[in-house]
Amino acid sequence: MHISRPLYEGLPWLYIALGVGGIAVSYFVAEPRALAAFTGIAGFVAVLAGTVILLRRRDFRELGRRYAGGDAAEPDRKARPGSGAGQD
């Protein structure tokens, strides 16, 4: 399944925003306590997941640049000298 790049890049921020919202809602929900606890934990997990995804993407792209000399998310389509591309 392919999604557009702006949506793909915005998903971690959406997770973080929903998580912060969940934590805020859990703070203001007094009764029942189980609902407040569940909402707070779910919000924390969403913030954590969004942060992990952002950091893993950053590290993946940095590693790709270090080894390939370009952005790993957008591979260079040109043949590089010594890469074997375009040689018979």
Buried (B, 14 or more C-beta within 10 A) or exposed (E): EEEEEEEEEEBBEEBBBBBBBBBEBBEEBEEEEEEBEBBBEBBBEBBEBBBEBBEEBEEEBEEBEEEEEBEBEEEEEEEEEEEEEEEE
